[in-house]
Amino acid sequence: MATQEQRVLDILKAAPMLSQQAVADQLGISRNAVAGHISRLMKKGHIEGKGYVFPTGAYWVVIGGANVDCQGAAFSDIQHPDSYPGRVTDTAGGVGRNIAENIARLGLATRLISAVGQDPSGDWLLSHCQGIGIDTQAVFRLSEAPTSRYLSVVDAKGQLQVAIADMAIMDLLDGTRLAETTQLRAQAAGLVLDCNLSVSALSEIFRASSLPPVYVDCVSQAKARRLLPHLDRIHTLKLNRAEAHALLGTTHSDSDIVTQLRTRGVTQVLLSLGAEGLYYGDHHGTGAVPPKKVSVVSDNGAGDALLSGFIVAESLGLQGNDRLQWAQACAAITLEYAGANHPELSIEKVSTWLNQ
């Protein structure tokens, strides 16, 4: 830590309610300089929020993509390249950001580490996250690239047909930048990562000698193999069959996928089978969980909700199949909504859904 930053930190520890101008007067520097030091101290996790409260560790850190999702939903089946009548909407998205929104709505204190551009889309995304209760102080505002956009097309059944992800800004969230958040990550109750993170960023996260429990979403076949050097540091890995085959380098049965990943050090495996349900494995064994009957509006964000629900179920102390059913309920609720996050997702709504 820089000497001047340490001095600011020491002053605020002694007097947390001191104004920035008062700190500046003590150090003989400008108020703007103090504000800059405080901003960096917040990103690093040394202080947080109002009154410069010092961290207790009772929060989750999500690290991953934050996008504007532009979705085109056709009113009919899509059978060949053509123009189809439908509806186009812009919503907040990104796997990491989606998970952060879900677990925040479900009651966990949540901090997001991501990167957005210095543009109106970035302003809108951060405002949306803050309105939900997500702490965005560790989100980097970068001028070198625009805020990520995810363009998708779904058919009348809500099934994804094609998507394009413009996420160049995530390559700028490299290990050097993430190093500024070391303290914030170290004091978290748990870390949630998505594989939109670069190889450099993942290496920075996993190089720590000790880690909170790490939960990971593979995101895609192309990005899954980024996890190969780190499998033995992962607590829970959520992926689908295609991602598993890409990660393992060959085709396996569901049970073999779980066994292979557990052998390589993953503690728990959540294998999403889509309409076929879920396959799960940990040190107690493996098992399949059948799907729930759902009126699908869109499958965008359902996998993110599955992992989110599993994390929250564990935090609530649920065990065995209860965790899996709780996670499936979160995914089902999301499937019944047009966006990647259901705005009414809550513990009460999940309980109601499970009891219906």
N, C-alpha and C positions, 0 to 999 in steps of 0.2 A: 504494500500500500504506500502511495506517495506520502511524504512527510506532512505536507499541508492538509491532505485528506485526513491523516491520523489526528492532526490537531483539531480539525473540525469535529471529528468523531469524539474525541476526548471531551471537548467543550459541551457537546450535546448530551453525552452520557451524564455529565454533572448537572446539566440544566436542560432537560428535554423540551421545555416550552419556550426556550429562548428564541427570539426572532432572528431571521437571517441577518438583518442589519446589525443587531447586537453582536452576533458572532463575527461579522466583518469588522466591527469596531475593535473587538478584542485582538484580532489578528492583524489589523492594519491593512486589510485588502478590501476590494469592492464587494458590494452585496451580490452582484452578478457572478463574481468568482465563487462566493460561498454557495450560491444556488447551483453552480456547476459541480462543485465538490459533493454537495448533498445528493444531486441526481446520480452521480457515479456511485456513491455509497449505497443508495437505494438499489441500483442495478446489481451491485455486488452482494446485496442482502445483509449489509451491516446495520442498516436502519430501515424502518418502514413507516410509511404513511403519516397520519396526522399526529402531531406532537412528537414526531420522531421516536415512535415506539420501537423497542428493540425486539428482534424476532424470538418466538417461543418454539418454533418448529411444528406448530399445529396447522400446517398448510401443505397443500399438494402443489407441485410444480409440473406444468405441462410444457413440453418443448416441441415445437413443430410448426407446420404450415398454417398461415392465416390468409384466406383468400376471399375475394368476392366471387360467389358462385353465380354464374349466368346459366340458367337452365331453360331449354326449350322443351315443352311437353306437347307432343303431338296428340291430336284428338282421335287418331286411328292407329292401326298397325303400320309399322314402317317396313316395307318389303323391298324397296330398291331406292337408289339415289333420286331424290325429287324434292319438291317443295310441298310441305304438309301444313294444313291449318293447325294452329295450336296456341299455346300461351307461353310467353317469355317473361321470366322473372329474375330479379337480382336479389340474392340473399347472402348473409354472412356464412362463410364456409372455411374449408381447410381442415384436414383431419385433426391436427393438434388443437386448433381453435374450437372445433366441434366438440371434442372431448372435454375441453376446459368449460365450455358452456354447459354441457350436460351435467358434469359433476358439481358445478357451481349451483345449478338449478336444483340439484339433489342434496344440497346442503353442505358440501365440503368447501372450506376456504381454499381458493384457487388462485395461482399466479401463473401467468402465461409468459413464456420466453419465445419470441418469434421476431420476424422482421417485416416491416411494411414500408412502403415508399413515403416520401414527403409529398403526398398528393391527396386530392379529395377522397379517394377510395380508402387510403390509410386513415384519414381523419374519421371517416364514417365507421370503419371497422372498429377502431379503438373506442369510439363513442358507444357503439353497440355493446361491446364487451363490458365496458365500465358500467353501463346501465343494468347489466345482469348481475354485477358484483364481482367480476373477474378483475384482479389486480394486474394492470398492464404496464407497470413502471419498468419492467425489464424487457419490454418490447422495443427493439431498435428501430429508429426512424432513419432510413437510408435514402440518400439522394441519387445513388448510382443506378437504381432500377425502380420500375413502378411496382406498386402493390400487386401481389399475385392475383391472377384470375383463372377460374376453372370453368370452362365452357362445356356443357353436357347436353345431350339430347336423349329423351326418354320417350317410349311409346305410350299408347293409351293405357297399358297395364302398369305403367310406372317402371318398366324395365329399361336399364341403361342400354343405349344402342352405340353411342360413340361419345368420347370426351377428349378435350384437349386441355392440358394443364400448362399455363404460362407462369412458371415459378422460378425464374432466373434469380430473383432476389434471395431465394433460400441458399444459393451457393455463396452468397456474401455473408451469411450467418455462419462463419467458419470458426475453427477452434480458437483463434485469437480473440474474436469478439466474445465467444462463449466463456472464455477464461475470466471475463469481468463478472460473471454470475456464479463463480465457484462457491462462495459462502452461502448464497441463496439456495443453491442446489444441495449443499451438504447438510443444511439444517431442515430440509423438507421431510415431511412424513413419508412421502413417496414421490417418485419421478415417473412421468408418463411421456414416452417419446413416440414420434412417428418417423418413418424412414424417408420422409422428405428432407431430413437432415443430411448434410453432406458427410462424406467419409471423414473429413477433418473435424466436423462438429461431433460426430459420434465418438471419434477417438479421444477428443477432449473430455467428453462426459465419462467414458468408461476407463480413463486412465487413473481416476481417483482410487486411492488404496482402499477406501471403504465407501459404500454407496447405500442410500436408502433403497427399499425395494423398487425395482425398475420394471415397469409395465410397458410393453412395446406393441405398436400396430405396424405390421409390415407395409401397408399402403398399396404396394403393387409388386408384380413379378420382377420388374426391372430393378426395383430398389431393395428387394428383400435380401439379396446377397451381400449388401453392405453390413449385415449383422454377423456374418460368418466369424469374424475374429472375436466377437463379444458374447457368444451364446451362453457361455458359462457365467456371465454377470447378470443375466436376465431372469427376473423372478417369474413374470407371466408374459407369454408371447401369444398374441392373437393374429391369426392368419387364415387364409382359405387354402383350398387344395392346390390351386395354380401357384400361389406364392410359396407353399411348402415344397412343391416339386422344383421350383426355381431355386429355392434356398438349398435344398438337399442335392440338387443336381441330377435327380432321377425320379421316376414315378414310383410311389409307394401306396399301399393301402392306408386307410385312415389310422388304423392301430399302429402300423409301422411308422407313420409320420410322427406320431406322438412318442413312440419308443425311441426313434432316432434322435429327436430333439431333446428328450429327457436324458439320453445317453451323453449328449454333447453339453449338458449342464443346465438346460432350461428347467426351472422348478415346476412351472405349470404351463400347460399348453391349451389354448382355446382354438379349436379348429372349426371355423365357421363353414357350414355346409349349405348355406343359403336356404332354399325351400325344403331341404332335407333335415334341417335342424342343426345340431351342434355335437361335436365330438370333443371330449375333454380327457386330460390325463394329468395326474400328479403322483406323489409318492404313495398314495393310497390305491392307485390303479387307474383304469381307463373306463370310459363308458360313453354311450350315445344318449343324447337328449332329443326327443322328437320335436318337430316344429309346432308352433302355435298357429291356429287358424286366424288369418289376418286379411282384411280387405286392403290390399296394397294400393297406395296412391303414388308413392315413389320409394325406390330403394336407396336413394341418396342419403347417406349418413347412418344407415341402419347398423353397419358394422362398427362405426364409431360409438353408437349408443350401446351396442352389446358390450364392448370393453368398458365403457363408462359405468354401465350398470353392474358389471362384475366387480369393479373397483369399489363402488359405493356399497354393494352388498357385503363385501369383505369388511369394510370399515364399520358396517352395522353389526358385525359379528355373526353373519349368516354362514352356515357350513354346508358342505356337500352339495346335493342337488338344489337346495334352497338358493344358493348363490347363482347357479346356472339358470334356474327358472326366473329369478329376479332380473338377471342380465337379459334373458330372452324377452321379458316383458318390456324392458326399456327399448329394445330393438323393435318390438311389435308396435309399440306406441308411435315410434318414429316412422315406421313403414306406413302408418295410417295418416301421415301428414305430408304435405307437398314439399316442405323444405327439409334441410339436413338436420335441423333441431326442432323438436316440438316445443312451442313456447309455453305449454302448460305442463311440461314434464316436472314431476315432483314425487316425493316419497308417497304421498297420499294417492296420487294418480296411479302409481305402480301397484300399490296395495289393492286399489279398487279393480284394476285390470286383472290381477291375479285371482281375485275372488269372484269374478263375474262368471 
